[in-house]
Amino acid sequence: SLVRLGFWLLAVCTAHAAAMVVLEGMALRDAAWLTATTIVTVGYGDLFAKTDAGRLATVGFMYVGGIFVVASLVSALVDWRTDQQER
């Protein structure tokens, strides 16, 4: 479960970075930075999507990656930790 969620998170982050490269014309380094600051909800504002398609991709990324996958990953970690403590 943890490994599967980790792969999902990696896949979503990779897809968002690729979308920023294609849709926004960002360098891969900048796209990775935007993805990293978005997934942890910091959002410094130094980089952001300027086109409607880029903004839509970022909002979708936040809902799928930032909320669902990260929350599921944290939940799985807590469950694993609880199981370890009970043993």
Biopython code that builds the backbone (N, CA, C, O; Angstrom):
import numpy as np
from Bio.PDB.StructureBuilder import StructureBuilder

atoms = [
    (1, "SER", "N", (0.819, -1.192, 0.000)),
    (1, "SER", "CA", (0.000, 0.000, 0.000)),
    (1, "SER", "C", (0.866, 1.260, 0.000)),
    (1, "SER", "O", (0.634, 2.173, -0.793)),
    (2, "LEU", "N", (1.862, 1.312, 0.888)),
    (2, "LEU", "CA", (2.746, 2.482, 0.926)),
    (2, "LEU", "C", (3.537, 2.631, -0.364)),
    (2, "LEU", "O", (3.689, 3.736, -0.886)),
    (3, "VAL", "N", (4.034, 1.522, -0.871)),
    (3, "VAL", "CA", (4.817, 1.568, -2.107)),
    (3, "VAL", "C", (3.935, 2.013, -3.268)),
    (3, "VAL", "O", (4.339, 2.840, -4.086)),
    (4, "ARG", "N", (2.731, 1.459, -3.331)),
    (4, "ARG", "CA", (1.807, 1.828, -4.402)),
    (4, "ARG", "C", (1.482, 3.327, -4.341)),
    (4, "ARG", "O", (1.479, 3.995, -5.375)),
    (5, "LEU", "N", (1.213, 3.854, -3.162)),
    (5, "LEU", "CA", (0.921, 5.275, -3.013)),
    (5, "LEU", "C", (2.135, 6.136, -3.344)),
    (5, "LEU", "O", (2.005, 7.221, -3.912)),
    (6, "GLY", "N", (3.310, 5.642, -2.983)),
    (6, "GLY", "CA", (4.534, 6.356, -3.337)),
    (6, "GLY", "C", (4.718, 6.449, -4.846)),
    (6, "GLY", "O", (5.125, 7.488, -5.367)),
    (7, "PHE", "N", (4.418, 5.367, -5.539)),
    (7, "PHE", "CA", (4.491, 5.390, -7.002)),
    (7, "PHE", "C", (3.444, 6.330, -7.592)),
    (7, "PHE", "O", (3.725, 7.047, -8.553)),
    (8, "TRP", "N", (2.234, 6.331, -7.020)),
    (8, "TRP", "CA", (1.194, 7.251, -7.485)),
    (8, "TRP", "C", (1.638, 8.697, -7.314)),
    (8, "TRP", "O", (1.446, 9.520, -8.209)),
    (9, "LEU", "N", (2.228, 9.003, -6.173)),
    (9, "LEU", "CA", (2.705, 10.357, -5.922)),
    (9, "LEU", "C", (3.794, 10.737, -6.919)),
    (9, "LEU", "O", (3.790, 11.846, -7.453)),
    (10, "LEU", "N", (4.709, 9.834, -7.167)),
    (10, "LEU", "CA", (5.768, 10.084, -8.147)),
    (10, "LEU", "C", (5.179, 10.289, -9.538)),
    (10, "LEU", "O", (5.615, 11.176, -10.273)),
    (11, "ALA", "N", (4.193, 9.475, -9.902)),
    (11, "ALA", "CA", (3.564, 9.588, -11.218)),
    (11, "ALA", "C", (2.841, 10.921, -11.379)),
    (11, "ALA", "O", (2.938, 11.563, -12.425)),
    (12, "VAL", "N", (2.117, 11.336, -10.341)),
    (12, "VAL", "CA", (1.384, 12.596, -10.414)),
    (12, "VAL", "C", (2.352, 13.778, -10.484)),
    (12, "VAL", "O", (2.125, 14.721, -11.241)),
    (13, "CYS", "N", (3.421, 13.732, -9.704)),
    (13, "CYS", "CA", (4.421, 14.800, -9.733)),
    (13, "CYS", "C", (5.115, 14.872, -11.093)),
    (13, "CYS", "O", (5.347, 15.961, -11.619)),
    (14, "THR", "N", (5.440, 13.731, -11.651)),
    (14, "THR", "CA", (6.079, 13.691, -12.964)),
    (14, "THR", "C", (5.140, 14.241, -14.027)),
    (14, "THR", "O", (5.559, 15.004, -14.897)),
    (15, "ALA", "N", (3.868, 13.855, -13.957)),
    (15, "ALA", "CA", (2.881, 14.339, -14.929)),
    (15, "ALA", "C", (2.715, 15.853, -14.829)),
    (15, "ALA", "O", (2.613, 16.534, -15.850)),
    (16, "HIS", "N", (2.688, 16.378, -13.622)),
    (16, "HIS", "CA", (2.535, 17.829, -13.468)),
    (16, "HIS", "C", (3.762, 18.565, -13.994)),
    (16, "HIS", "O", (3.630, 19.562, -14.704)),
    (17, "ALA", "N", (4.935, 18.087, -13.657)),
    (17, "ALA", "CA", (6.150, 18.734, -14.156)),
    (17, "ALA", "C", (6.184, 18.704, -15.682)),
    (17, "ALA", "O", (6.535, 19.699, -16.316)),
    (18, "ALA", "N", (5.821, 17.571, -16.268)),
    (18, "ALA", "CA", (5.788, 17.470, -17.733)),
    (18, "ALA", "C", (4.756, 18.432, -18.314)),
    (18, "ALA", "O", (5.002, 19.062, -19.343)),
    (19, "ALA", "N", (3.606, 18.545, -17.660)),
    (19, "ALA", "CA", (2.575, 19.472, -18.132)),
    (19, "ALA", "C", (3.076, 20.914, -18.093)),
    (19, "ALA", "O", (2.781, 21.693, -18.999)),
    (20, "MET", "N", (3.822, 21.274, -17.067)),
    (20, "MET", "CA", (4.344, 22.639, -16.975)),
    (20, "MET", "C", (5.395, 22.908, -18.051)),
    (20, "MET", "O", (5.484, 24.017, -18.578)),
    (21, "VAL", "N", (6.183, 21.894, -18.370)),
    (21, "VAL", "CA", (7.169, 22.046, -19.446)),
    (21, "VAL", "C", (6.450, 22.260, -20.778)),
    (21, "VAL", "O", (6.812, 23.145, -21.553)),
    (22, "VAL", "N", (5.428, 21.439, -21.034)),
    (22, "VAL", "CA", (4.719, 21.504, -22.318)),
    (22, "VAL", "C", (3.788, 22.714, -22.388)),
    (22, "VAL", "O", (3.831, 23.470, -23.358)),
    (23, "LEU", "N", (2.954, 22.901, -21.378)),
    (23, "LEU", "CA", (1.927, 23.941, -21.419)),
    (23, "LEU", "C", (2.460, 25.340, -21.145)),
    (23, "LEU", "O", (1.992, 26.312, -21.739)),
    (24, "GLU", "N", (3.426, 25.447, -20.259)),
    (24, "GLU", "CA", (3.933, 26.746, -19.842)),
    (24, "GLU", "C", (5.289, 27.091, -20.449)),
    (24, "GLU", "O", (5.737, 28.235, -20.369)),
    (25, "GLY", "N", (5.938, 26.103, -21.055)),
    (25, "GLY", "CA", (7.264, 26.347, -21.617)),
    (25, "GLY", "C", (8.339, 26.541, -20.555)),
    (25, "GLY", "O", (9.365, 27.173, -20.809)),
    (26, "MET", "N", (8.101, 25.995, -19.367)),
    (26, "MET", "CA", (9.076, 26.114, -18.281)),
    (26, "MET", "C", (10.248, 25.169, -18.510)),
    (26, "MET", "O", (10.117, 24.139, -19.171)),
    (27, "ALA", "N", (11.374, 25.534, -17.960)),
    (27, "ALA", "CA", (12.508, 24.612, -17.920)),
    (27, "ALA", "C", (12.150, 23.504, -16.941)),
    (27, "ALA", "O", (11.368, 23.718, -16.015)),
    (28, "LEU", "N", (12.717, 22.324, -17.144)),
    (28, "LEU", "CA", (12.407, 21.185, -16.278)),
    (28, "LEU", "C", (12.698, 21.512, -14.813)),
    (28, "LEU", "O", (11.942, 21.120, -13.925)),
    (29, "ARG", "N", (13.774, 22.218, -14.568)),
    (29, "ARG", "CA", (14.140, 22.592, -13.196)),
    (29, "ARG", "C", (13.062, 23.475, -12.561)),
    (29, "ARG", "O", (12.689, 23.264, -11.407)),
    (30, "ASP", "N", (12.566, 24.456, -13.303)),
    (30, "ASP", "CA", (11.504, 25.323, -12.793)),
    (30, "ASP", "C", (10.195, 24.556, -12.608)),
    (30, "ASP", "O", (9.475, 24.772, -11.633)),
    (31, "ALA", "N", (9.893, 23.662, -13.547)),
    (31, "ALA", "CA", (8.671, 22.859, -13.449)),
    (31, "ALA", "C", (8.722, 21.953, -12.221)),
    (31, "ALA", "O", (7.718, 21.785, -11.529)),
    (32, "ALA", "N", (9.883, 21.372, -11.952)),
    (32, "ALA", "CA", (10.040, 20.523, -10.770)),
    (32, "ALA", "C", (9.886, 21.352, -9.491)),
    (32, "ALA", "O", (9.287, 20.887, -8.522)),
    (33, "TRP", "N", (10.422, 22.569, -9.484)),
    (33, "TRP", "CA", (10.294, 23.448, -8.320)),
    (33, "TRP", "C", (8.835, 23.819, -8.083)),
    (33, "TRP", "O", (8.361, 23.774, -6.948)),
    (34, "LEU", "N", (8.120, 24.185, -9.149)),
    (34, "LEU", "CA", (6.705, 24.517, -9.013)),
    (34, "LEU", "C", (5.923, 23.318, -8.495)),
    (34, "LEU", "O", (5.058, 23.465, -7.631)),
    (35, "THR", "N", (6.218, 22.142, -9.012)),
    (35, "THR", "CA", (5.534, 20.929, -8.567)),
    (35, "THR", "C", (5.806, 20.666, -7.093)),
    (35, "THR", "O", (4.883, 20.359, -6.338)),
    (36, "ALA", "N", (7.048, 20.782, -6.684)),
    (36, "ALA", "CA", (7.414, 20.517, -5.285)),
    (36, "ALA", "C", (6.757, 21.517, -4.341)),
    (36, "ALA", "O", (6.247, 21.123, -3.292)),
    (37, "THR", "N", (6.757, 22.800, -4.687)),
    (37, "THR", "CA", (6.148, 23.794, -3.796)),
    (37, "THR", "C", (4.629, 23.696, -3.797)),
    (37, "THR", "O", (3.984, 24.064, -2.815)),
    (38, "THR", "N", (4.056, 23.205, -4.883)),
    (38, "THR", "CA", (2.601, 23.038, -4.949)),
    (38, "THR", "C", (2.154, 21.821, -4.141)),
    (38, "THR", "O", (1.154, 21.888, -3.426)),
    (39, "ILE", "N", (2.887, 20.709, -4.248)),
    (39, "ILE", "CA", (2.463, 19.473, -3.564)),
    (39, "ILE", "C", (2.497, 19.633, -2.044)),
    (39, "ILE", "O", (1.699, 19.012, -1.343)),
    (40, "VAL", "N", (3.400, 20.448, -1.534)),
    (40, "VAL", "CA", (3.466, 20.656, -0.091)),
    (40, "VAL", "C", (2.697, 21.907, 0.339)),
    (40, "VAL", "O", (2.788, 22.333, 1.490)),
    (41, "THR", "N", (1.951, 22.482, -0.582)),
    (41, "THR", "CA", (1.085, 23.650, -0.389)),
    (41, "THR", "C", (1.818, 24.887, 0.128)),
    (41, "THR", "O", (1.210, 25.733, 0.783)),
    (42, "VAL", "N", (3.101, 25.001, -0.156)),
    (42, "VAL", "CA", (3.843, 26.198, 0.234)),
    (42, "VAL", "C", (3.550, 27.309, -0.765)),
    (42, "VAL", "O", (3.144, 28.404, -0.377)),
    (43, "GLY", "N", (3.754, 27.031, -2.048)),
    (43, "GLY", "CA", (3.435, 27.987, -3.101)),
    (43, "GLY", "C", (4.063, 29.350, -2.893)),
    (43, "GLY", "O", (3.352, 30.323, -2.641)),
    (44, "TYR", "N", (5.375, 29.439, -2.993)),
    (44, "TYR", "CA", (6.079, 30.699, -2.743)),
    (44, "TYR", "C", (5.620, 31.832, -3.650)),
    (44, "TYR", "O", (5.697, 32.999, -3.267)),
    (45, "GLY", "N", (5.140, 31.501, -4.853)),
    (45, "GLY", "CA", (4.694, 32.544, -5.773)),
    (45, "GLY", "C", (5.766, 33.016, -6.725)),
    (45, "GLY", "O", (5.497, 33.844, -7.595)),
    (46, "ASP", "N", (6.985, 32.504, -6.580)),
    (46, "ASP", "CA", (8.037, 32.895, -7.499)),
    (46, "ASP", "C", (7.825, 32.283, -8.880)),
    (46, "ASP", "O", (8.232, 32.867, -9.884)),
    (47, "LEU", "N", (7.201, 31.130, -8.939)),
    (47, "LEU", "CA", (6.820, 30.486, -10.194)),
    (47, "LEU", "C", (5.352, 30.124, -10.112)),
    (47, "LEU", "O", (4.870, 29.665, -9.076)),
    (48, "PHE", "N", (4.650, 30.332, -11.205)),
    (48, "PHE", "CA", (3.236, 29.976, -11.248)),
    (48, "PHE", "C", (2.814, 29.813, -12.694)),
    (48, "PHE", "O", (3.470, 30.309, -13.610)),
    (49, "ALA", "N", (1.715, 29.113, -12.883)),
    (49, "ALA", "CA", (1.184, 28.894, -14.229)),
    (49, "ALA", "C", (0.526, 30.178, -14.719)),
    (49, "ALA", "O", (-0.211, 30.835, -13.984)),
    (50, "LYS", "N", (0.801, 30.520, -15.958)),
    (50, "LYS", "CA", (0.265, 31.755, -16.523)),
    (50, "LYS", "C", (-0.868, 31.512, -17.508)),
    (50, "LYS", "O", (-1.706, 32.391, -17.709)),
    (51, "THR", "N", (-0.911, 30.343, -18.121)),
    (51, "THR", "CA", (-1.960, 30.041, -19.091)),
    (51, "THR", "C", (-3.123, 29.340, -18.401)),
    (51, "THR", "O", (-2.969, 28.767, -17.322)),
    (52, "ASP", "N", (-4.278, 29.396, -19.033)),
    (52, "ASP", "CA", (-5.447, 28.704, -18.468)),
    (52, "ASP", "C", (-5.207, 27.207, -18.381)),
    (52, "ASP", "O", (-5.575, 26.577, -17.389)),
    (53, "ALA", "N", (-4.594, 26.631, -19.408)),
    (53, "ALA", "CA", (-4.321, 25.187, -19.401)),
    (53, "ALA", "C", (-3.347, 24.831, -18.278)),
    (53, "ALA", "O", (-3.525, 23.814, -17.608)),
    (54, "GLY", "N", (-2.330, 25.648, -18.068)),
    (54, "GLY", "CA", (-1.378, 25.403, -16.986)),
    (54, "GLY", "C", (-2.015, 25.536, -15.618)),
    (54, "GLY", "O", (-1.718, 24.761, -14.709)),
    (55, "ARG", "N", (-2.878, 26.503, -15.473)),
    (55, "ARG", "CA", (-3.585, 26.696, -14.203)),
    (55, "ARG", "C", (-4.518, 25.526, -13.921)),
    (55, "ARG", "O", (-4.604, 25.048, -12.790)),
    (56, "LEU", "N", (-5.217, 25.071, -14.958)),
    (56, "LEU", "CA", (-6.108, 23.924, -14.797)),
    (56, "LEU", "C", (-5.318, 22.672, -14.409)),
    (56, "LEU", "O", (-5.754, 21.898, -13.558)),
    (57, "ALA", "N", (-4.158, 22.478, -15.035)),
    (57, "ALA", "CA", (-3.305, 21.334, -14.694)),
    (57, "ALA", "C", (-2.836, 21.422, -13.244)),
    (57, "ALA", "O", (-2.767, 20.408, -12.550)),
    (58, "THR", "N", (-2.517, 22.619, -12.790)),
    (58, "THR", "CA", (-2.047, 22.793, -11.413)),
    (58, "THR", "C", (-3.170, 22.563, -10.415)),
    (58, "THR", "O", (-2.950, 21.945, -9.373)),
    (59, "VAL", "N", (-4.357, 23.042, -10.710)),
    (59, "VAL", "CA", (-5.498, 22.800, -9.815)),
    (59, "VAL", "C", (-5.790, 21.308, -9.752)),
    (59, "VAL", "O", (-6.003, 20.762, -8.669)),
    (60, "GLY", "N", (-5.802, 20.645, -10.903)),
    (60, "GLY", "CA", (-6.020, 19.203, -10.928)),
    (60, "GLY", "C", (-4.952, 18.466, -10.146)),
    (60, "GLY", "O", (-5.245, 17.511, -9.426)),
    (61, "PHE", "N", (-3.719, 18.909, -10.287)),
    (61, "PHE", "CA", (-2.603, 18.320, -9.550)),
    (61, "PHE", "C", (-2.803, 18.472, -8.052)),
    (61, "PHE", "O", (-2.544, 17.536, -7.295)),
    (62, "MET", "N", (-3.259, 19.633, -7.615)),
    (62, "MET", "CA", (-3.472, 19.849, -6.184)),
    (62, "MET", "C", (-4.558, 18.930, -5.650)),
    (62, "MET", "O", (-4.418, 18.380, -4.557)),
    (63, "TYR", "N", (-5.639, 18.756, -6.403)),
    (63, "TYR", "CA", (-6.714, 17.889, -5.928)),
    (63, "TYR", "C", (-6.309, 16.432, -5.927)),
    (63, "TYR", "O", (-6.567, 15.716, -4.960)),
    (64, "VAL", "N", (-5.674, 15.980, -7.005)),
    (64, "VAL", "CA", (-5.295, 14.574, -7.097)),
    (64, "VAL", "C", (-4.052, 14.291, -6.261)),
    (64, "VAL", "O", (-4.045, 13.367, -5.449)),
    (65, "GLY", "N", (-3.012, 15.079, -6.457)),
    (65, "GLY", "CA", (-1.744, 14.834, -5.772)),
    (65, "GLY", "C", (-1.692, 15.383, -4.374)),
    (65, "GLY", "O", (-1.317, 14.686, -3.431)),
    (66, "GLY", "N", (-2.070, 16.632, -4.241)),
    (66, "GLY", "CA", (-1.919, 17.292, -2.965)),
    (66, "GLY", "C", (-2.899, 16.853, -1.909)),
    (66, "GLY", "O", (-2.567, 16.821, -0.724)),
    (67, "ILE", "N", (-4.082, 16.519, -2.314)),
    (67, "ILE", "CA", (-5.097, 16.170, -1.330)),
    (67, "ILE", "C", (-5.269, 14.662, -1.232)),
    (67, "ILE", "O", (-5.098, 14.088, -0.157)),
    (68, "PHE", "N", (-5.605, 14.019, -2.338)),
    (68, "PHE", "CA", (-5.932, 12.600, -2.298)),
    (68, "PHE", "C", (-4.722, 11.711, -2.034)),
    (68, "PHE", "O", (-4.729, 10.921, -1.090)),
    (69, "VAL", "N", (-3.695, 11.831, -2.849)),
    (69, "VAL", "CA", (-2.552, 10.922, -2.737)),
    (69, "VAL", "C", (-1.772, 11.169, -1.449)),
    (69, "VAL", "O", (-1.432, 10.220, -0.744)),
    (70, "VAL", "N", (-1.487, 12.422, -1.135)),
    (70, "VAL", "CA", (-0.718, 12.707, 0.076)),
    (70, "VAL", "C", (-1.523, 12.324, 1.324)),
    (70, "VAL", "O", (-0.961, 11.762, 2.264)),
    (71, "ALA", "N", (-2.816, 12.617, 1.347)),
    (71, "ALA", "CA", (-3.637, 12.232, 2.496)),
    (71, "ALA", "C", (-3.692, 10.708, 2.634)),
    (71, "ALA", "O", (-3.618, 10.180, 3.744)),
    (72, "SER", "N", (-3.822, 10.012, 1.518)),
    (72, "SER", "CA", (-3.828, 8.541, 1.558)),
    (72, "SER", "C", (-2.492, 8.002, 2.044)),
    (72, "SER", "O", (-2.450, 7.038, 2.808)),
    (73, "LEU", "N", (-1.404, 8.619, 1.605)),
    (73, "LEU", "CA", (-0.073, 8.199, 2.021)),
    (73, "LEU", "C", (0.113, 8.410, 3.522)),
    (73, "LEU", "O", (0.632, 7.531, 4.210)),
    (74, "VAL", "N", (-0.298, 9.548, 4.026)),
    (74, "VAL", "CA", (-0.185, 9.827, 5.463)),
    (74, "VAL", "C", (-1.052, 8.853, 6.256)),
    (74, "VAL", "O", (-0.628, 8.346, 7.294)),
    (75, "SER", "N", (-2.249, 8.596, 5.776)),
    (75, "SER", "CA", (-3.134, 7.642, 6.447)),
    (75, "SER", "C", (-2.513, 6.250, 6.492)),
    (75, "SER", "O", (-2.564, 5.579, 7.523)),
    (76, "ALA", "N", (-1.932, 5.818, 5.390)),
    (76, "ALA", "CA", (-1.291, 4.500, 5.345)),
    (76, "ALA", "C", (-0.089, 4.449, 6.285)),
    (76, "ALA", "O", (0.146, 3.428, 6.931)),
    (77, "LEU", "N", (0.666, 5.531, 6.367)),
    (77, "LEU", "CA", (1.803, 5.579, 7.288)),
    (77, "LEU", "C", (1.349, 5.497, 8.742)),
    (77, "LEU", "O", (1.963, 4.802, 9.552)),
    (78, "VAL", "N", (0.283, 6.202, 9.067)),
    (78, "VAL", "CA", (-0.245, 6.167, 10.430)),
    (78, "VAL", "C", (-0.747, 4.763, 10.761)),
    (78, "VAL", "O", (-0.485, 4.252, 11.850)),
    (79, "ASP", "N", (-1.464, 4.140, 9.833)),
    (79, "ASP", "CA", (-1.940, 2.768, 10.048)),
    (79, "ASP", "C", (-0.780, 1.803, 10.247)),
    (79, "ASP", "O", (-0.826, 0.938, 11.122)),
    (80, "TRP", "N", (0.255, 1.951, 9.437)),
    (80, "TRP", "CA", (1.439, 1.076, 9.541)),
    (80, "TRP", "C", (2.101, 1.286, 10.896)),
    (80, "TRP", "O", (2.461, 0.320, 11.570)),
    (81, "ARG", "N", (2.261, 2.528, 11.294)),
    (81, "ARG", "CA", (2.903, 2.844, 12.575)),
    (81, "ARG", "C", (2.088, 2.288, 13.751)),
    (81, "ARG", "O", (2.654, 1.760, 14.708)),
    (82, "THR", "N", (0.777, 2.410, 13.675)),
    (82, "THR", "CA", (-0.093, 1.874, 14.721)),
    (82, "THR", "C", (0.019, 0.355, 14.808)),
    (82, "THR", "O", (0.078, -0.213, 15.898)),
    (83, "ASP", "N", (0.048, -0.292, 13.648)),
    (83, "ASP", "CA", (0.227, -1.745, 13.631)),
    (83, "ASP", "C", (1.557, -2.157, 14.254)),
    (83, "ASP", "O", (1.629, -3.145, 14.984)),
    (84, "GLN", "N", (2.605, -1.396, 13.962)),
    (84, "GLN", "CA", (3.931, -1.691, 14.517)),
    (84, "GLN", "C", (3.929, -1.540, 16.030)),
    (84, "GLN", "O", (4.524, -2.354, 16.737)),
    (85, "GLN", "N", (3.274, -0.519, 16.526)),
    (85, "GLN", "CA", (3.236, -0.301, 17.970)),
    (85, "GLN", "C", (2.411, -1.365, 18.689)),
    (85, "GLN", "O", (2.739, -1.747, 19.812)),
    (86, "GLU", "N", (1.335, -1.850, 18.046)),
    (86, "GLU", "CA", (0.509, -2.878, 18.661)),
    (86, "GLU", "C", (1.218, -4.225, 18.738)),
    (86, "GLU", "O", (0.928, -5.036, 19.619)),
    (87, "ARG", "N", (2.135, -4.458, 17.827)),
    (87, "ARG", "CA", (2.875, -5.715, 17.839)),
    (87, "ARG", "C", (3.934, -5.672, 18.905)),
    (87, "ARG", "O", (4.673, -6.641, 19.081)),
]
sb = StructureBuilder()
sb.init_structure("model")
sb.init_model(0)
sb.init_chain("A")
sb.init_seg("    ")
for serial, (resi, resn, name, xyz) in enumerate(atoms, 1):
    if name == "N":
        sb.init_residue(resn, " ", resi, " ")
    sb.init_atom(name, np.array(xyz, "f"), 0.0, 1.0, " ", f" {name:<3s}", serial, name[0])
structure = sb.get_structure()
